């Protein structure tokens, strides 16, 4: 059984799981699927081909699953898939995908999307991601698990942000960010590692030391940035450094933020 306020509009075809709660003046479109115990507080609009995982809570005036803000969009079939146990705060917008980006925007589990933030078309957002107030993630971006994006920041389209990285407030990020990187300053500079985040997740001291040594080597002046990364890959036995190497050597349309010397 679901608890639906009399003023809510649930269009024919929408599917609601057990124990859903739909508050006053919400609108749920005909292609929407809500998992068990999803809660829409009030004045929430869920539209398009949108799937929302169990135990997710969406706060007032959020608009989830609307068409992308992309002038190339011509009404093709596209989707938004949101995982379980997310907290989506007031005035958040998340858009469906586009044909050019694979047709799907994906959001993982256990995320916190704070007031006024935006997740654009074809983005891929991992688990336990935090996007702080009024930050904007542009189309086709990839945010891996445990990323934090500070308030009023902007992530340029096609940018990848590696696992465990943190972006400071009021920061423009136009290039890929290595896993566990710490980025801040108005034009997005790689200032170090997210050591606080690593420690909070219980990463072993030896692994943290290996990452710090890797970061220092990346700031060297021998060869190109990719040359230094390849050398790290040949020398390291650290799982976290190997993850960093694999991320940098993966496919991307952007260059990287690199450590200052």
ROBA-492963 format. One record per residue (C-alpha): x, y, z. Coordinates in steps of 0.02 Angstrom, whole numbers, padded with zeros to 5 digits, always signed. Each point is the difference from the previous one (the first is absolute). Layout:
<recs>
XYZ
...
</recs>
This chain:
<recs>
+00000+00000+00000
+00057+00178-00039
-00050+00161+00088
-00051+00126-00133
-00062+00174+00044
-00167+00044-00082
+00077+00150-00089
+00138-00103-00083
-00016-00046-00185
+00052-00179-00043
-00017-00027-00187
-00066-00164-00069
+00143-00122-00028
+00110+00058+00143
+00060-00141+00113
+00023+00027+00186
+00083-00127+00114
-00059-00053+00171
-00003+00133+00134
+00028+00152-00111
-00053+00169+00067
-00052+00137-00123
-00030+00169+00081
-00108+00149-00046
+00001+00068-00179
+00126-00126-00067
-00011-00056-00182
+00057-00175-00051
+00004-00035-00187
-00067-00150-00092
+00170-00082-00032
+00068+00023+00176
+00048-00148+00110
+00023+00031+00187
+00083-00135+00104
-00061-00055+00170
-00014+00134+00133
+00046+00146-00112
-00060+00163+00077
-00045+00158-00096
-00020+00139+00129
-00109+00126-00094
-00003+00098-00164
+00118-00128-00080
-00011-00031-00188
+00059-00170-00066
-00018-00014-00188
+00063-00097-00151
+00065-00178+00002
+00069+00011+00176
+00040-00137+00125
+00036+00041+00183
+00071-00129+00120
-00068-00052+00168
+00007+00110+00155
+00045+00157-00099
-00071+00163+00069
-00032+00150-00113
-00033+00171+00076
-00116+00139-00058
+00011+00084-00171
+00123-00124-00076
-00026-00042-00184
+00063-00172-00044
+00004-00081-00172
-00045+00147-00111
+00073+00015-00176
+00183+00050-00015
+00056+00180-00019
+00079-00042-00167
-00054+00084-00162
+00044-00160-00095
-00135-00096+00092
-00143-00045-00117
-00114-00098+00114
+00086-00167-00018
-00029-00133+00132
+00115+00025+00148
+00003-00043+00185
+00054+00051+00173
+00045-00139+00121
+00028+00044+00183
+00059-00127+00127
-00052-00037+00179
+00005+00102+00160
+00039+00167-00080
-00043+00166+00082
-00050+00128-00131
-00028+00169+00080
-00103+00153-00047
+00002+00069-00179
+00116-00136-00069
-00013-00036-00186
+00054-00162-00084
-00026-00024-00187
-00024-00153-00110
+00133-00051-00127
+00021+00035-00185
+00028-00109-00152
+00177+00067-00018
+00045-00051+00178
-00074-00174+00002
-00175+00052+00050
+00018-00022+00188
+00047+00110+00147
+00051-00111+00148
+00013+00041+00185
+00065-00130+00122
-00049-00042+00179
+00012+00095+00165
+00032+00172-00075
-00037+00171+00073
-00053+00132-00125
-00018+00163+00093
-00116+00146-00035
+00002+00073-00174
+00131-00113-00079
-00016-00064-00179
+00042-00168-00081
-00003+00017-00189
-00036-00122-00141
+00103-00159-00021
+00098+00028+00161
+00057-00154+00095
+00003+00025+00187
+00072-00135+00114
-00046-00055+00176
+00014+00109+00156
+00025+00158-00103
-00036+00169+00081
-00042+00151-00109
-00015+00155+00109
-00120+00146-00018
-00014+00082-00171
+00139-00103-00081
-00026-00050-00181
+00058-00160-00085
-00006+00020-00189
-00045-00126-00134
+00099-00161-00025
+00100+00021+00161
+00058-00149+00103
+00012+00015+00190
+00066-00161+00074
-00042-00067+00174
+00027+00110+00154
+00026+00163-00094
-00045+00164+00086
-00039+00156-00103
+00001+00162+00100
-00135+00132-00004
-00017+00118-00148
+00125-00103-00101
-00017-00044-00184
+00059-00160-00085
+00029+00022-00187
-00081-00121-00122
+00093-00164-00033
+00110+00021+00155
+00038-00156+00104
+00031+00013+00186
+00086-00151+00076
-00054-00096+00153
+00018+00088+00167
+00046+00170-00073
-00062+00161+00080
-00039+00164-00089
+00005+00157+00106
-00137+00130+00001
-00017+00129-00141
+00113-00098-00116
-00008-00022-00189
+00064-00171-00054
+00039-00012-00186
+00118-00151-00002
+00000-00176+00070
+00043-00022+00184
+00104-00148+00060
-00073-00117+00132
+00019+00069+00177
+00050+00170-00067
-00033+00164+00093
-00053+00140-00118
-00031+00181+00047
+00021+00181-00060
-00116+00089-00121
+00073-00083-00156
+00023-00171+00078
+00179-00042+00051
+00058-00169+00064
+00071+00044+00170
+00027-00170+00077
-00092-00156+00058
-00162-00020+00095
+00091-00066+00153
-00145+00032+00117
-00115-00104-00108
+00127-00141-00012
+00021-00006+00189
-00188+00006+00031
-00022-00152-00112
+00132-00094+00099
+00128-00014-00141
+00160-00080+00064
+00144+00118+00043
+00115-00090-00121
-00123+00030-00142
-00015+00184+00045
+00190+00015+00005
+00010-00082-00172
-00128+00123-00069
+00095+00148+00072
+00161-00063-00079
-00091-00025-00166
-00068+00177+00007
+00175+00070+00027
+00064-00098-00149
-00141+00065-00109
+00059+00176+00040
+00173-00037-00071
+00074+00073-00158
+00060-00157-00091
-00101-00040-00155
-00184+00035-00023
-00135-00025+00131
-00051-00163-00085
+00182-00057-00004
+00010+00023+00188
-00163-00093+00024
+00061-00147-00106
+00157-00009+00104
-00104-00005+00158
-00098-00145-00072
+00159-00097-00033
+00069+00028+00174
-00147-00004+00122
-00076-00143+00097
-00130+00113+00084
-00181-00034-00044
-00047+00183+00020
+00144+00061-00109
-00046-00132-00129
-00177+00069+00000
+00069+00174-00032
+00107-00064-00143
-00144-00094-00081
-00110+00155+00012
+00127+00112-00086
+00035-00126-00136
-00186-00027-00035
-00099+00078-00141
-00039+00185+00018
-00039+00152-00106
+00082+00118+00123
+00176+00036+00061
+00043-00016+00186
+00024+00117+00144
+00182-00030+00047
+00096+00037+00161
+00096+00163+00009
+00188-00014+00018
</recs>
